[in-house]
Amino acid sequence: MAVAMGGSEFKIVVLLVLGVFATASYCATVSYDHRALVIDGKRRVLVSGSIHYPRSTPEMWPDLIQKSKDGGLDVIETYVFWNLHEPVRGQFNFEGRNDLVKFVKTVAEAGLYVHLRIGPYVCAEWNYGGFPLWLHFIPGIKLRTDNEPYKAEMQRFTAMIVDMMKKEKLYASQGGPIILSQIENEYGNIDSAYGPAAKTYIKWAANMAVSLDTGVPWVMCQQADAPSSVINTCNGFYCDQFTPNSNSTPKIWTENWSGWFLSFGGSVPQRPVEDLAFAVARFYQRGGTFQNYYMYHGGTNFGRSTGGPFISTSYDYDAPLDEYGLLRQPKWGHLKDVHKAIKLCEAAMVATDPTISSLGKNVEAAVYKTGSVCSAFLANVDTNSDATVTFNGKSYQLPAWSVSILPDCKNVVLNTAKINTAAMIPSFTRQSIIADVESTEAVGSGWSWINEPVGISKDDAFTRKGLLEQINTTADKSDYLWYSTSIDVKDGYKTDLHVQSLGHALHAFVNGKLAGSGTGNSGNAKVSVEIPVEFATGKNTIDLLSLTVGLQNYGAFFDLVGAGITGPVQLKGSTNGTTIDLSSQQWTYQIGLKGEDLDLPSGSSSQWVSQPTLPKNQPLTWYKAQFDAPGSSNPVALDFTGMGKGQAWVNGQSIGRYWPTFIAPKSGCPDSCNYRGAYSADKCRKNCGKPSQELYHVPRSWLKSSDNTLVLFEEIGGDPTQLSFGTRQVESLCSHVSESHPSPVDMWSSDSKEGRKLRPRLSLECPFPNQVISSIKFASYGRPSGTCGSFSHGSCRSTNALSIVQKACVGSKSCSIEVSTNTFGDPCKGVAKSLAVEATCK
């Protein structure tokens, strides 16, 4: 207990000291040399994390940033989203979630630095890559190349953002937190498609940025031919092998992908923390001094902000802070330990370049040594075999695909494959949206509704000959575009309606009835459907509702990728066997829905219908309900089980698109995930055969205690009475620590005699205020096996492990137990032992 308390005291002091130092260093000159960023004349080893301000709320920002600082971050990195800030040319929005200045100042208040990635192309799985769509309609414009109309707009916006930051004195050169800025973004991945103009464009972009005189360095990521006036940086799952294009610039990793994005129709990506920690340690081992997690908090794609197309509303990204802003354990805690271990090496790392040597097959040592200061990293990059190596006369065990960090070149403070942080199993406690309804059918379940008209219903509809591309028609003012035509039939008959679309989905109605639907996917947005239909004698209407699910955000000329029904539209197999092509006839078009024009998302219209029978499983229906916020202060999500596809608003704020009926493939999710070996986005997937996303985040700050309004627009049909709220809980804490684990990083000492006395410890801590450990579900010391939630006893075990753990932990918010025979006795002499525990918090 004394040791654990001492560790806590040490941690508090370190955080205070770092906070004061960081704040004091804001009034700084920022430069760089071949080793590192140089702040106020001192080289720095920095850890950064991405938090995108519009993917959370201002009320969430302080907590997210503090948790980032607590996790060992020095810098917060964010993009700047042009289409949010200038949705109409010359009309700007920096309010609410778009308040960039407030976000940067909130970071500064926490004592952290900022890397401002202006772009202004951002990719980010964001709608149209962050570009406002009005750019597309400027005469003669070509985006992201040596084109005068584009360069004029890019320079105008970039300069505006820089001037805004200068006016608020937010650059480090003015006493603010911004130490880096970025111009362009991953252009080197696709610049060959733009020919010679790409090179002149990149030179222009760098010169333009530097000319804005921010007083801090500019970077270009993924740009091997970046001009010498900026720093070229690396993005990827691994960047240890990256070499800057200049001997005078430091090795910077702007995007270490902490997971991957989720697409509607896809399984859920996850990246094991052992692999992520390995990648981080390898980068710093091989000379890196600035690394950024993309993402540290992913957040939520509110509104129609998703790109892709088909990017989900959740942008969780398997980040250390989950979508709701809670710690993802053990990822957050293990990375925190990695950061502490690396910072213990900072003095040696900034003093010199690493000396790298081989210790055997797939085993490598990197030593930073100058005078009496020495730190080392030992890496085993083998994907299967553990290794025993001799380094400086001592023997070290290195698990496969791991790095051991030795701040004094003698003692191991941390191995990336050995986790000391307890895992958390999250869960959601469900409750009905509308409580105390005795007979849902009799009272309509408290829901009211409005039917969206099929086909043309607005006065601004227009008629053209032939089929129009959707984005050029709607300018992305809405997901929806109606295509309407009619045919006259002498004698009724059955046929197949064939429709081809550039994407992303469509619903076909014949004579006002839904005949069929089709959708693309993240791999191929195009839609091709053949729908059996029956025409009556006389006039028959064909109404096709085409919809987008976020606009393209990546690739060469991504801005020119179209959407909508461009044809052909045909009737195949009519009574005489011929094919009738409707593509070139007169079509009437309607941009958006009538309900959008009536502002139904606000819930304030007088047209809502409340009758005893609620229409269910009916396409094109608006629903509204009043509800009370769930109790407690825990994060809240809406479970859309029972609904089809559509959009949702809470108190007028869009929580995004919902699509619980888009199911992930049944295959591709392993029973277990082996962290060893190179990670890719398709490795370690989960949730196969299930909806890609059922739960949709509703920020607490958007809710009142009572009388909240929920509005849904359902496209294909669903039952809103099945909706429920989920309140985020933590079901269990789990940890499994072996005798070979290093002692906790906070307890590390360079004194070898003291170091021998320190043993590994298993620590548990409940995540929410007012929670305590209420029970121990499982405890075993000896040879336990399994994973969190499914531990089992091994061939030998201590008979008193459960009672010892119960005594140490039950009733406390946190506990720490030494993993040794001193605590549990020795149930099997001469055998390597470990302690596995699963606990419940209440």
C-alpha positions in Angstrom: 0.0 0.0 0.0 2.8 2.4 0.8 4.5 1.8 -2.5 1.2 2.3 -4.4 0.6 5.6 -2.5 4.1 6.8 -3.2 3.5 6.0 -6.9 0.4 8.2 -6.8 2.2 11.0 -5.2 5.0 10.8 -7.7 2.6 10.9 -10.6 0.8 14.0 -9.3 4.1 15.9 -8.9 5.3 14.9 -12.4 2.0 16.1 -14.0 2.2 19.4 -12.2 5.8 19.9 -13.1 5.1 19.0 -16.8 2.1 21.3 -16.8 4.0 24.3 -15.5 6.9 23.6 -17.8 4.7 23.3 -20.8 2.8 26.5 -20.0 6.0 28.4 -19.4 7.4 27.2 -22.7 4.6 28.7 -24.7 6.4 32.1 -25.0 8.9 30.3 -27.2 10.8 30.2 -30.3 10.2 27.0 -32.2 12.7 25.7 -34.7 14.2 22.3 -35.5 17.3 20.4 -36.4 18.0 16.9 -37.6 17.1 15.4 -34.2 14.0 17.1 -33.0 11.8 20.2 -32.7 13.7 22.8 -30.7 11.5 24.8 -28.3 13.2 27.7 -26.6 16.6 26.3 -27.5 15.9 22.8 -26.2 15.3 19.7 -28.2 12.1 17.9 -27.2 10.8 14.4 -27.5 7.0 14.9 -28.0 3.9 12.7 -28.0 0.9 13.9 -29.8 -2.7 12.8 -30.3 -5.5 13.8 -32.8 -8.8 15.2 -31.5 -11.0 16.7 -34.1 -13.1 19.5 -32.5 -16.3 19.0 -34.5 -16.4 15.3 -33.8 -17.2 16.1 -30.1 -18.8 19.0 -28.3 -17.3 22.0 -26.5 -18.6 20.6 -23.3 -16.6 17.4 -23.9 -13.3 19.2 -24.9 -11.9 20.0 -21.5 -12.3 16.4 -20.3 -10.9 14.9 -23.5 -7.9 17.1 -23.4 -7.3 16.5 -19.7 -7.5 12.7 -20.3 -5.0 13.2 -23.1 -2.6 15.0 -20.8 -3.1 12.4 -18.1 -2.2 9.8 -20.8 1.1 11.4 -21.4 0.5 13.6 -24.4 2.3 16.8 -25.0 0.5 18.0 -28.1 -3.1 17.9 -29.5 -3.3 17.7 -33.3 -6.4 18.7 -35.3 -7.4 19.4 -38.8 -9.2 22.6 -39.8 -12.5 21.8 -41.7 -13.1 24.3 -44.5 -16.6 23.2 -45.4 -17.7 23.6 -41.8 -16.3 27.1 -41.5 -17.3 28.4 -44.9 -20.4 26.5 -46.1 -21.2 29.3 -48.4 -18.5 31.4 -49.9 -17.9 34.4 -47.7 -20.3 33.2 -45.0 -18.4 31.8 -42.0 -19.3 29.7 -39.0 -17.1 29.4 -36.0 -19.8 28.7 -33.4 -20.4 25.7 -31.1 -18.6 22.6 -32.3 -16.9 24.8 -35.0 -15.3 27.1 -32.5 -11.7 26.5 -33.5 -10.3 29.3 -31.3 -12.1 28.1 -28.2 -10.7 24.6 -28.9 -7.1 25.8 -29.2 -7.5 27.9 -26.1 -8.9 24.9 -24.2 -5.8 22.9 -25.2 -3.6 25.8 -24.0 -5.4 26.0 -20.7 -4.5 22.3 -20.1 -0.8 23.2 -20.7 -0.5 21.3 -23.9 0.8 22.3 -27.4 -1.2 22.3 -30.6 -0.3 21.1 -34.1 -2.8 22.9 -36.4 -3.2 21.0 -39.7 -4.8 23.6 -41.9 -4.7 21.6 -45.2 -7.1 22.8 -46.3 -7.7 19.4 -47.9 -8.0 17.1 -44.9 -9.2 13.7 -46.1 -10.2 12.5 -42.6 -13.1 10.3 -43.9 -14.9 13.7 -43.9 -17.4 14.8 -46.5 -15.7 15.9 -49.7 -12.3 15.8 -47.9 -13.2 19.0 -46.0 -13.6 21.1 -49.2 -16.8 23.2 -49.4 -18.7 22.0 -52.5 -19.1 25.5 -53.9 -15.4 25.3 -54.9 -16.5 22.7 -57.5 -18.7 25.3 -59.3 -16.0 28.1 -59.7 -15.4 28.5 -63.4 -12.1 27.0 -64.6 -11.2 25.5 -61.2 -9.2 22.3 -60.8 -8.6 21.3 -57.2 -5.2 20.4 -55.7 -3.1 21.3 -58.7 -1.3 24.3 -60.2 -4.6 26.1 -61.0 -5.0 29.8 -60.4 -8.7 29.8 -59.3 -8.0 27.0 -56.8 -4.8 28.5 -55.5 -6.5 31.8 -54.9 -9.2 30.2 -52.8 -6.8 27.9 -50.9 -4.5 30.9 -50.1 -7.5 33.0 -49.0 -8.8 30.4 -46.6 -5.4 29.4 -45.2 -4.4 33.1 -44.7 -7.7 33.7 -42.9 -7.2 30.9 -40.5 -3.6 32.0 -39.8 -4.7 35.6 -39.3 -7.4 34.4 -36.9 -4.8 32.5 -34.8 -2.5 35.5 -34.9 -5.2 37.9 -33.8 -5.8 35.6 -30.7 -2.1 35.3 -30.2 -2.2 31.5 -30.4 1.1 30.8 -32.2 4.0 29.8 -29.9 5.9 32.8 -31.3 3.2 35.0 -29.7 3.0 33.1 -26.4 0.3 30.6 -27.6 0.2 26.8 -27.9 0.6 26.3 -31.7 4.1 24.9 -32.4 3.4 23.3 -35.8 1.2 23.8 -38.8 0.5 21.7 -41.8 -0.2 22.6 -45.4 -1.7 20.1 -47.9 -2.2 16.5 -46.8 -1.0 13.2 -48.2 -0.6 14.7 -51.7 2.4 12.6 -52.4 0.2 9.5 -52.4 -1.6 10.6 -55.5 0.4 13.5 -57.0 1.6 11.5 -60.0 -1.9 11.6 -61.5 -1.6 15.4 -61.7 1.6 15.3 -63.9 4.2 18.1 -63.9 1.7 20.6 -62.4 1.8 18.6 -59.1 5.5 19.7 -58.5 4.9 23.4 -59.2 1.7 23.2 -57.0 3.6 21.7 -54.0 6.4 24.3 -54.3 3.8 27.1 -54.4 1.9 25.6 -51.4 5.0 25.5 -49.3 6.1 29.0 -50.2 2.6 30.4 -49.6 2.4 28.8 -46.2 5.9 29.9 -45.1 5.1 33.5 -46.3 2.3 33.7 -43.8 5.0 34.2 -41.1 3.5 32.2 -38.3 6.9 31.9 -36.5 6.5 28.1 -36.3 7.5 25.3 -38.7 5.3 24.0 -41.4 5.0 20.3 -42.3 3.8 18.3 -45.3 2.9 14.7 -44.6 3.5 11.9 -47.1 5.4 14.3 -49.4 8.9 12.9 -50.2 9.7 15.8 -52.5 8.5 18.5 -50.1 10.6 21.7 -50.5 13.3 22.3 -47.9 11.3 25.2 -46.4 8.9 22.6 -44.8 9.4 19.3 -43.0 8.2 16.1 -44.8 6.6 13.6 -42.4 5.3 10.1 -42.3 1.7 8.6 -42.0 1.0 4.9 -41.5 0.7 2.0 -39.2 4.5 2.0 -38.8 7.1 4.7 -39.5 10.2 3.4 -37.9 11.8 2.9 -41.3 10.9 6.5 -42.5 13.8 8.8 -43.4 13.2 12.5 -43.9 14.2 14.0 -47.2 16.7 16.3 -45.6 19.5 15.8 -43.2 18.4 19.0 -41.4 14.9 17.9 -40.5 13.7 15.7 -37.7 11.9 12.4 -38.0 8.2 13.1 -37.4 5.2 10.8 -37.6 2.0 12.8 -38.1 -0.4 9.9 -38.3 0.1 6.7 -36.3 -3.2 5.0 -37.0 -4.5 3.8 -33.7 -7.1 1.7 -35.4 -9.2 2.2 -38.5 -12.5 3.8 -39.6 -15.8 1.9 -39.7 -17.9 1.8 -42.9 -21.6 1.0 -43.1 -21.7 -2.6 -44.2 -18.3 -3.4 -42.7 -17.1 -5.2 -39.7 -15.5 -3.3 -36.8 -11.7 -2.7 -37.0 -9.5 -2.9 -33.9 -5.8 -2.6 -33.4 -4.2 -4.5 -30.5 -2.4 -2.2 -28.1 0.6 -4.5 -28.0 1.1 -3.8 -31.7 0.5 -0.1 -31.4 2.9 0.2 -28.5 5.5 -1.8 -30.5 5.1 0.6 -33.4 5.5 3.6 -31.1 8.6 2.3 -29.3 10.2 1.2 -32.6 9.8 4.8 -34.0 11.5 6.4 -31.0 14.1 3.6 -31.0 15.1 4.4 -34.5 15.5 8.1 -34.1 12.0 9.5 -34.1 11.2 12.4 -31.7 7.6 13.4 -32.6 4.8 10.9 -32.9 1.0 11.5 -33.2 -1.8 9.1 -32.7 -4.5 9.4 -35.4 -6.8 9.2 -33.6 -6.4 9.7 -29.8 -10.2 10.4 -29.7 -12.1 9.7 -32.8 -15.6 10.9 -31.8 -18.7 11.1 -33.9 -19.6 12.1 -37.4 -22.6 14.3 -36.5 -24.9 15.6 -39.2 -23.9 14.8 -42.8 -20.2 15.2 -42.2 -19.2 11.7 -43.1 -17.2 11.1 -46.2 -16.2 7.8 -47.9 -18.8 7.3 -49.1 -20.4 4.9 -46.6 -18.3 6.0 -43.6 -20.3 5.3 -40.5 -21.6 7.9 -38.0 -19.3 6.5 -35.4 -15.7 7.6 -35.8 -14.5 5.6 -32.8 -11.3 4.5 -34.6 -10.4 2.1 -31.7 -8.7 5.1 -30.2 -7.3 5.3 -26.6 -10.3 7.5 -25.8 -13.5 5.9 -27.1 -16.3 7.6 -29.1 -17.9 8.7 -25.8 -14.7 10.1 -24.4 -14.1 7.3 -21.9 -10.8 5.5 -21.4 -10.4 2.5 -23.7 -8.5 0.1 -21.5 -6.0 -1.4 -21.6 -5.0 0.7 -24.6 -5.0 4.1 -22.9 -3.2 2.9 -19.8 -0.6 0.8 -21.6 0.3 3.7 -23.9 0.5 6.0 -20.9 3.2 3.7 -19.5 4.9 3.6 -22.9 5.0 7.4 -22.9 6.4 7.5 -19.4 9.1 5.0 -20.3 10.1 7.0 -23.4 10.2 10.2 -21.5 12.7 8.6 -19.0 15.0 8.3 -22.0 14.5 11.9 -23.3 17.8 13.3 -22.0 19.8 10.7 -23.9 17.6 10.8 -27.0 17.9 14.5 -27.6 21.6 14.5 -27.0 22.6 12.2 -29.8 21.7 9.9 -32.7 21.0 6.3 -31.9 23.7 3.6 -32.5 21.9 0.6 -33.9 23.3 -2.9 -33.8 22.1 -6.5 -34.3 21.9 -8.8 -31.3 20.9 -11.8 -33.5 18.3 -12.8 -36.1 15.5 -10.2 -36.0 16.8 -8.7 -32.7 18.1 -5.2 -32.6 19.5 -2.8 -30.1 19.5 1.0 -30.3 21.6 2.9 -27.8 21.5 6.6 -27.1 24.7 7.4 -25.1 26.5 10.6 -24.4 28.8 11.0 -21.4 27.3 9.4 -18.4 23.8 9.4 -19.9 22.7 6.2 -21.6 19.3 4.8 -22.7 18.6 1.7 -24.8 15.8 0.0 -26.8 15.9 -3.7 -27.4 13.6 -4.9 -30.2 12.5 -8.4 -31.3 10.8 -8.0 -34.6 10.3 -11.7 -35.1 6.6 -12.5 -35.7 6.6 -15.8 -33.9 9.6 -16.6 -31.7 10.6 -15.1 -28.4 14.3 -14.4 -27.9 16.9 -14.4 -25.1 19.6 -11.8 -25.8 22.7 -10.6 -24.1 23.2 -6.9 -23.9 26.0 -5.1 -22.0 26.7 -8.4 -20.2 23.2 -9.0 -19.0 20.5 -11.4 -20.3 17.1 -10.2 -21.4 13.9 -12.0 -22.4 12.2 -10.4 -25.5 8.8 -11.6 -26.5 8.2 -11.8 -30.3 7.1 -8.5 -31.8 8.1 -6.4 -28.8 10.4 -3.7 -27.6 12.0 -3.4 -24.1 12.9 0.1 -23.0 16.0 0.5 -20.7 16.3 4.2 -19.5 19.7 3.5 -17.9 20.9 0.9 -20.5 20.6 -1.7 -17.7 17.1 -2.1 -16.3 13.9 -2.8 -18.2 11.2 -0.3 -17.3 8.7 -1.6 -19.9 8.2 -4.2 -22.5 5.5 -3.3 -25.1 4.0 -6.8 -25.1 3.5 -7.0 -21.3 0.5 -5.0 -20.1 0.2 -3.7 -16.6 -3.2 -1.9 -17.2 -6.5 -3.6 -16.4 -8.9 -4.1 -19.3 -12.4 -2.8 -19.1 -15.5 -4.6 -20.6 -18.0 -1.9 -21.5 -21.8 -2.4 -21.7 -24.9 -0.4 -22.2 -27.9 -0.4 -19.8 -31.0 -0.2 -22.0 -34.2 1.7 -21.2 -37.2 2.6 -23.3 -37.3 6.0 -24.8 -40.9 6.6 -23.7 -41.6 5.3 -20.2 -44.8 4.4 -18.5 -46.8 3.6 -21.6 -49.4 1.0 -20.6 -50.7 0.1 -24.1 -48.5 1.1 -26.9 -51.0 0.3 -29.6 -53.8 2.2 -27.9 -52.0 5.5 -27.4 -49.6 5.3 -30.4 -46.6 4.8 -28.1 -46.3 8.5 -27.5 -45.0 8.9 -31.1 -46.4 11.2 -33.8 -45.6 11.1 -37.5 -45.8 12.8 -40.9 -45.7 11.0 -44.2 -43.1 12.3 -46.7 -44.8 12.5 -50.1 -43.6 10.0 -52.7 -42.2 11.8 -55.8 -42.5 15.5 -56.6 -44.2 17.7 -53.9 -42.2 21.0 -53.9 -42.8 24.1 -55.9 -39.1 24.4 -56.9 -39.1 21.1 -58.9 -37.9 21.3 -62.5 -38.0 19.2 -65.6 -35.1 18.3 -67.9 -34.7 15.9 -70.8 -32.5 12.9 -69.7 -30.8 11.9 -66.4 -28.8 14.4 -64.3 -25.8 13.6 -62.2 -26.7 14.2 -58.5 -23.9 16.2 -56.9 -23.9 18.8 -59.7 -27.7 19.0 -59.3 -28.1 19.2 -55.5 -24.7 20.8 -54.7 -25.0 18.5 -51.7 -27.7 20.6 -50.0 -29.4 17.3 -49.2 -28.7 13.5 -49.4 -31.9 13.2 -51.5 -32.8 13.8 -55.1 -36.1 12.6 -56.7 -36.1 11.5 -60.4 -39.7 11.3 -61.6 -41.3 10.3 -64.9 -44.3 8.5 -66.2 -45.4 6.2 -68.9 -48.8 5.5 -70.5 -49.8 1.8 -70.9 -52.6 0.6 -73.1 -52.8 -2.8 -71.3 -51.3 -3.5 -67.9 -48.3 -5.8 -67.8 -45.4 -7.0 -65.7 -41.8 -6.1 -66.4 -38.4 -5.5 -64.8 -37.3 -2.0 -63.9 -33.6 -1.8 -64.5 -31.8 1.2 -62.9 -28.1 2.0 -62.9 -26.7 4.6 -60.6 -23.3 6.0 -59.7 -24.4 5.6 -56.1 -24.8 5.5 -53.3 -28.3 4.1 -52.8 -31.8 4.3 -54.4 -35.4 3.5 -53.6 -37.8 2.8 -56.6 -41.5 3.6 -56.3 -44.1 2.7 -58.9 -47.5 4.4 -58.6 -46.6 5.6 -55.1 -45.6 2.2 -53.8 -42.1 1.1 -52.8 -41.1 -1.5 -55.5 -37.5 -2.1 -54.4 -34.2 -0.7 -53.3 -30.5 -1.0 -54.0 -27.3 0.1 -52.4 -23.6 0.2 -53.1 -20.9 -0.3 -50.5 -17.6 1.2 -49.4 -15.8 -0.9 -52.0 -18.1 0.0 -54.9 -20.6 2.8 -54.6 -22.4 2.1 -57.8 -25.9 0.6 -57.8 -27.5 -1.7 -60.3 -30.9 -3.1 -59.7 -33.6 -5.1 -61.6 -36.9 -4.8 -59.8 -40.0 -6.7 -60.9 -42.9 -4.2 -61.3 -46.4 -4.3 -62.5 -48.0 -1.5 -64.6 -51.7 -0.7 -64.7 -53.6 0.3 -67.7 -53.3 4.1 -68.2 -50.7 6.5 -66.7 -48.1 5.0 -64.4 -45.6 7.0 -62.4 -42.0 6.0 -61.7 -40.3 7.9 -58.8 -36.7 7.1 -58.1 -35.3 8.5 -54.8 -31.5 8.6 -55.1 -29.4 9.3 -52.1 -25.8 9.9 -51.1 -24.1 8.6 -48.0 -21.2 11.1 -47.7 -19.1 12.3 -50.6 -15.8 10.9 -51.8 -12.9 12.2 -49.6 -9.8 10.6 -51.0 -7.9 9.8 -54.2 -6.7 11.7 -57.3 -9.5 13.8 -58.7 -11.8 12.6 -55.9 -13.8 15.8 -56.3 -15.0 14.8 -59.7 -16.5 11.4 -58.6 -20.2 11.6 -59.3 -23.3 10.2 -57.8 -27.0 9.6 -58.7 -28.9 7.9 -61.4 -27.1 8.5 -64.7 -28.6 5.5 -66.4 -29.6 3.6 -68.1 -33.2 3.3 -66.7 -34.9 0.6 -68.7 -38.0 -1.6 -68.7 -36.8 -5.1 -69.7 -39.1 -7.9 -70.8 -42.3 -6.1 -71.6 -45.2 -7.9 -73.2 -43.7 -7.9 -76.7 -40.2 -8.8 -75.3 -38.6 -5.5 -76.1 -36.6 -3.2 -73.9 -37.9 0.3 -73.4 -35.2 2.9 -72.5 -36.5 5.7 -70.3 -33.2 7.4 -69.9 -33.7 10.1 -72.5 -37.2 11.1 -71.8 -38.5 14.0 -69.7 -37.7 13.7 -66.0 -38.8 15.9 -63.2 -36.4 16.6 -60.4 -36.8 17.6 -56.8 -33.8 18.4 -54.6 -34.3 17.3 -51.0 -37.4 16.3 -49.1 -40.5 18.3 -48.4 -40.0 17.6 -44.7 -36.6 19.2 -44.9 -38.1 22.4 -46.3 -40.8 22.3 -43.5 -38.0 22.1 -41.0 -39.4 18.8 -39.5 -36.0 18.0 -37.9 -36.7 20.8 -35.4 -39.9 19.0 -34.3 -41.8 22.3 -34.2 -44.2 21.9 -37.2 -47.9 21.8 -36.5 -48.5 19.0 -39.0 -47.5 16.1 -36.8 -50.2 13.5 -36.5 -51.0 11.7 -33.3 -53.5 8.8 -33.7 -54.1 5.5 -31.9 -52.5 3.5 -34.7 -48.8 4.3 -35.3 -47.7 3.4 -38.9 -44.8 1.0 -38.7 -42.5 -0.5 -41.3 -43.7 2.1 -43.8 -41.2 3.9 -46.1 -40.7 7.7 -46.1 -42.0 8.4 -42.7 -41.1 11.1 -40.2 -41.5 10.2 -36.5 -41.3 12.4 -33.4 -41.3 11.6 -29.7 -40.8 13.6 -26.5 -38.5 11.9 -23.9 -36.7 12.4 -20.6 -33.0 12.1 -20.4 -31.7 8.9 -18.9 -30.5 9.2 -15.3 -26.9 9.5 -14.2 -24.2 11.5 -16.0 -22.9 8.5 -18.0 -22.6 8.8 -21.8 -25.8 8.1 -23.7 -26.5 6.4 -27.1 -29.6 5.5 -29.0 -30.0 1.9 -30.0 -31.7 1.9 -33.5 -32.6 -1.8 -33.5 -35.9 -2.0 -35.3 -35.3 0.8 -37.7 -34.1 0.6 -41.3 -32.1 3.6 -42.7 -32.4 7.3 -42.2 -31.4 10.4 -40.2 -32.1 11.4 -36.6 -32.2 14.7 -34.6 -32.3 15.4 -30.9 -33.6 18.8 -29.9 -32.9 19.9 -33.5 -29.2 18.7 -33.5 -28.4 16.0 -36.0 -26.8 12.9 -34.5 -26.1 11.7 -38.0 -27.3 9.0 -40.4 -28.5 5.7 -38.9 -28.4 2.3 -40.8 -28.7 -0.7 -38.5 -29.9 -2.9 -41.4 -26.6 -2.8 -43.2 -25.0 -6.0 -42.0 -21.3 -6.8 -42.0 -20.0 -9.8 -43.9 -20.2 -13.1 -41.9 -16.6 -13.9 -42.5 -13.3 -12.1 -41.7 -13.4 -11.9 -37.9 -11.0 -14.2 -36.2 -11.9 -15.9 -32.9 -8.8 -14.4 -31.4 -6.4 -11.7 -32.5 -2.6 -12.3 -32.7 -0.9 -8.9 -32.3 2.4 -10.3 -33.6 3.2 -9.3 -37.2 2.4 -6.3 -39.3 -1.0 -4.9 -38.8 -3.4 -4.0 -41.6 -6.9 -2.6 -41.6 -8.4 -6.0 -42.2 -6.6 -7.7 -39.4 -8.3 -8.3 -36.0 -11.8 -7.4 -37.2 -14.9 -8.1 -35.0 -18.7 -7.9 -35.2 -19.0 -10.0 -38.4 -22.5 -10.9 -39.4 -24.0 -8.1 -37.3 -25.1 -4.5 -38.0 -22.1 -2.3 -38.5 -23.5 0.3 -36.1 -26.5 -0.1 -33.8 -25.6 2.5 -31.2 -25.5 6.3 -32.0 -24.0 8.8 -29.6 -26.2 11.5 -28.1 -24.0 14.1 -26.4 -25.2 14.8 -22.8 -24.9 18.5 -23.4 -27.6 18.2 -26.1 -30.1 16.8 -23.5 -32.4 18.5 -21.0 -33.5 16.6 -18.0 -37.0 16.3 -19.5 -39.1 17.3 -22.5 -36.5 16.4 -25.2 -37.5 16.0 -28.8 -36.4 13.1 -31.0 -37.2 13.3 -34.7 -36.4 10.5 -37.2 -36.7 10.3 -40.9 -37.1 6.7 -41.9 -36.5 5.8 -45.6 -37.3 2.2 -45.9 -39.5 1.3 -42.9 -39.0 0.5 -39.3 -40.7 0.4 -35.9 -39.7 3.4 -33.7 -41.2 1.8 -30.6 -38.3 -0.6 -30.5 -35.8 2.2 -30.0 -34.1 2.4 -26.7 -31.5 4.4 -24.9 -28.2 2.9 -23.8 -26.3 4.3 -20.9 -22.6 3.5 -21.0 -21.4 1.4 -18.1 -18.3 -0.7 -17.3 -19.3 -4.3 -16.8 -15.9 -5.7 -15.6 -12.3 -5.0 -15.0 -9.8 -7.6 -15.9 -6.0 -7.9 -15.6 -3.5 -10.7 -16.1 0.1 -10.0 -14.9 2.9 -12.5 -14.8 6.0 -12.6 -12.6 8.1 -11.7 -15.6 6.3 -8.4 -16.1 8.3 -5.3 -15.2 7.1 -3.4 -12.1 4.8 -0.4 -12.8 6.6 2.4 -14.6 5.9 4.8 -11.8 8.0 2.6 -9.5 11.0 2.4 -11.8 14.3 3.2 -10.3 17.7 3.2 -12.0 19.3 1.9 -8.9 19.8 -1.8 -9.6 19.6 -2.8 -5.9 16.3 -1.1 -5.5 15.2 -2.4 -8.9 15.7 -6.0 -7.7 13.3 -5.4 -4.8 10.5 -4.2 -7.0 8.1 -6.8 -8.3 5.2 -6.6 -10.8 1.9 -5.5 -9.5 -1.7 -6.1 -10.7 -3.7 -2.9 -10.4 -7.5 -2.3 -10.7 -9.4 1.0 -10.7 -13.1 1.7 -11.4 -13.5 4.2 -14.1 -16.4 6.3 -12.9 -16.6 8.6 -9.9 -18.5 7.1 -6.9 -17.8 3.6 -8.2 -16.1 1.0 -6.0 -15.0 -2.6 -6.7 -18.1 -4.6 -5.6 -17.1 -8.1 -6.2 -14.3 -10.4 -7.6 -15.7 -12.7 -10.3 -12.4 -14.5 -10.7 -9.0 -14.6 -9.2 -6.2 -17.2 -9.8 -2.5 -17.2 -9.0 -0.5 -20.0 -10.7 -1.1 -20.9 -14.3 -4.5 -19.3 -15.3 -5.4 -19.0 -18.9 -8.0 -17.3 -21.1 -9.0 -13.7 -21.8 -11.1 -11.1 -20.0 -14.5 -12.5 -19.3 -13.4 -16.1 -19.8 -10.5 -16.8 -17.5 -10.0 -20.3 -16.2 -7.7 -21.9 -13.6 -4.6 -23.7 -14.8 -2.8 -26.8 -13.7 -1.7 -25.3 -10.5 -3.2 -22.5 -8.4 -3.1 -20.9 -5.0 -6.1 -21.8 -2.9 -6.2 -18.5 -1.2 -5.9 -16.2 -4.2 -9.6 -15.2 -4.3 -9.7 -14.3 -0.6 -6.5 -12.3 -0.8 -7.8 -10.3 -3.8 -11.2 -9.8 -2.2 -9.6 -8.4 1.0 -7.3 -6.0 -1.0 -9.9 -4.8 -3.5 -13.6 -5.1 -2.5 -15.1 -1.8 -1.3 -12.2 0.3 -2.7 -12.1 2.4 -5.9 -8.7 1.0 -6.7 -6.3 -1.6 -5.5 -2.8 -2.9 -6.2 -1.5 -6.3 -5.4 2.1 -7.6 -5.7 2.3 -10.6 -8.1 4.7 -12.9 -6.2 4.9 -15.9 -3.9 5.3 -13.4 -1.1 1.7 -12.6 -1.5 0.1 -15.9 -2.5 2.6 -18.6 -1.5 4.0 -21.0 -4.0 1.5 -23.5 -5.5 4.0 -25.0 -8.0 7.7 -24.4 -7.4 10.0 -23.9 -10.4 7.1 -22.9 -12.6 6.5 -19.4 -14.0 3.3 -18.0 -12.5 0.9 -15.2 -13.1 -2.2 -13.6 -11.5 -5.5 -13.2 -13.4 -8.4 -11.2 -11.9 -11.8 -10.2 -13.1 -13.7 -7.7 -10.9 -17.0 -5.8 -11.0 -17.5 -2.1 -10.3 -20.7 -0.6 -8.9 
